């Protein structure tokens, strides 16, 4: 595996949330086809391979992170996580029967909001995706700006629909985030991260993280809202064919609304990612 995809082998991946670990028993999971165990010893968390081989590990944002190979950088720093009025809310681990890059790409898809998330993040007749800008990030990845969509209920605190400003970023191959206008505090953004654990080539676990402004919504309401949104996405994701994300030009029909997806695929191809993807249209 370390010869197959060093991009992911030497990167950090979430494998568990501290708040869900049971001190009485080990948490069994898998990363890049490698079985893992995560255990608690008092307040300490230990992550290791099932054969007891130790791993590089870290704990950030309420999540346990591991690297199977040799880390080339730290877990992604998130400046907003240090802001005192943004409590970090772990949404929960959601298993998805599709590849991790497919999950990231779906998160970037503006065109599905009015259909899959009707009544929440979009609705008829507000399904049109207005032109937006996509650019490369200086340290790798992509950013989509000037994204705007009408949403009837953008968050639990929303009392009316409004046109929501979005900014999407992909800073690591399996890490994406959304800056989204807050429905109450209109001059600042909520931040929603999605970390995806690549389990096998065609299965994954999504770990959403909310860094939302304190607008009167309880953590339970925010968590439930985000779970509702993701569970609407889950059957769509699991029925996409192929389960691995095609990277070849022309492999799947793209329209203007897919600019962020196209840029993401091109970036994955450029950095040589091979896990969970199809390299060409054939």
Secondary structure, DSSP 8 states (H G I E B T S, - for coil): -TTT-HHHHTS-EEEEEGGG--TTS-EEEEETTEEEEEEEETTEEEEEETT--B-EEEEETTEEEEESS--SS-S---GGGG-TT--EEEEEEEEESS-HHHHHHHHT-STTHHHHTBTTTBBTTB------EEEE-TTSSEEEEEEEEEES-SSTT--S-EEEEEEEEEEETTEEEEEEE-SSSTTSEEEEEEEEEEEETTEEEEEEEEE---SS--HHHHHHHHHHHHHHHHHHHHT-SSSSEE-STTSS---GGGHHHHHHHHHHHHHT--TTEESS--
